[in-house]
Amino acid sequence: MEFVIKKHKSSSKWKNTASLEAQFNCHVIFAGPNKTPWNIEPHRTETNWAIVVKNFCNP
């Protein structure tokens, strides 16, 4: 995750880090190698964990 932060933190889309982290954690816990690619999307704004999981990591 550190690499991703360093590489993209200057992007204008890098504002909702809580949502990015929730998506990442959801993919790590539930998707693993079974979902490719992991669509970690900065425009997603929902950070409620239950909603993130319910929507397959990309609410």
C-alpha positions as CSV (number, residue, x, y, z in Angstrom):
1,M,0.0,0.0,0.0
2,E,2.9,2.4,0.7
3,F,4.0,2.2,-3.0
4,V,0.5,3.1,-4.1
5,I,0.3,6.1,-1.8
6,K,3.7,7.4,-2.9
7,K,2.9,6.9,-6.5
8,H,-0.6,8.5,-6.5
9,K,-0.9,10.9,-3.6
10,S,-0.6,13.9,-5.8
11,S,-3.5,12.9,-8.0
12,S,-6.6,15.1,-7.8
13,K,-8.6,12.0,-7.2
14,W,-6.7,11.0,-4.1
15,K,-9.0,12.5,-1.5
16,N,-11.2,9.7,-0.1
17,T,-8.5,7.5,1.3
18,A,-11.0,5.8,3.7
19,S,-12.9,4.4,0.7
20,L,-9.7,3.3,-1.0
21,E,-8.6,1.5,2.1
22,A,-12.0,-0.2,2.6
23,Q,-12.0,-1.4,-1.1
24,F,-8.4,-2.7,-0.7
25,N,-9.1,-4.5,2.5
26,C,-12.3,-6.0,1.1
27,H,-10.4,-7.3,-1.9
28,V,-7.7,-8.8,0.3
29,I,-10.1,-10.5,2.6
30,F,-12.8,-11.7,0.1
31,A,-11.5,-11.6,-3.5
32,G,-7.9,-12.6,-3.3
33,P,-6.7,-14.1,-6.6
34,N,-10.2,-15.0,-7.6
35,K,-11.1,-11.5,-8.8
36,T,-8.8,-9.9,-11.4
37,P,-8.4,-7.0,-11.6
38,W,-9.0,-5.5,-8.2
39,N,-10.8,-2.4,-9.2
40,I,-9.8,0.0,-6.4
41,E,-11.6,3.1,-7.6
42,P,-10.9,6.6,-6.1
43,H,-14.3,8.0,-7.1
44,R,-16.1,5.6,-4.8
45,T,-17.2,7.5,-1.7
46,E,-19.0,4.9,0.5
47,T,-16.9,3.9,3.4
48,N,-19.4,1.8,5.4
49,W,-17.8,-1.6,5.6
50,A,-21.1,-3.6,5.3
51,I,-22.0,-1.7,2.1
52,V,-18.5,-2.2,0.7
53,V,-18.7,-5.9,1.2
54,K,-22.3,-6.2,0.1
55,N,-21.4,-4.5,-3.2
56,F,-18.5,-6.9,-3.9
57,C,-15.8,-4.4,-2.7
58,N,-16.8,-1.6,-5.1
59,P,-19.9,0.2,-3.8
